[in-house]
């Protein structure tokens, strides 16, 4: 039986390396042969053109080569086939490093020391232990759980919130609408690692931020949005900063 072809439709990525990798198993094309190309059975995409996939009659699955799938769901002509997110080990590592860097910078008062450096002054403020700081992670998928594991190893108190129950050893977990406010009330540093969907767009709003714990060793609550920009409402963040 002849293998179907793979459509490689990526924007912002150089396609040649992906084409070389995929060509070991199947023929790879960058454009379909007409709007209803029957030879294409799989599509590997990143921010593909709208409606590109809608009329491929034998399409079996769509693979996203980036960290998210929101660009796929934004396609008005998205066909009803399985969607697979490709998660590379180094992506999880890079995101974990970023989250830990930002958490530690706030915990160790990096902004204060940078300001002192510019003024050529030195004053060592009191430093609270990591265990006094509660880091809350919104989104306990692969990325959220990896970051939570490292934060736990550093001694931070870690909370986790997801739409459905996702228990994790050592993490105080909350779920659904009923668990959101208690999760926020127990959080000093909020790390957002949610996917961008119709339900999560704009979720980081003033009503959410005002529930964070502000009386803590950091001098106030902290937001680290490591997800998509459209998860947050910028005007609401500015309003929360002005409070």
Protein Blocks (a to p, Z undefined) as FASTA:
>chain_A
ZZdddddddehiafklmmmmmmmmmccdfbdehjklckbmbdcdehiaehklmmmmkbfb
dcdfbfbfklmmmpmklccddddddddfklmmmmmmmmmmmmmmmmnommmmmmmmmnop
acddddddfklpccddehjafklmmmmmmmmmnopacddddfbdcddehiacdedjklmm
mmmmmpfbdcdfbdcdfklgoklcfklmmmpcfbdckopacdddfbdfklpcfklmmmmm
mZZ
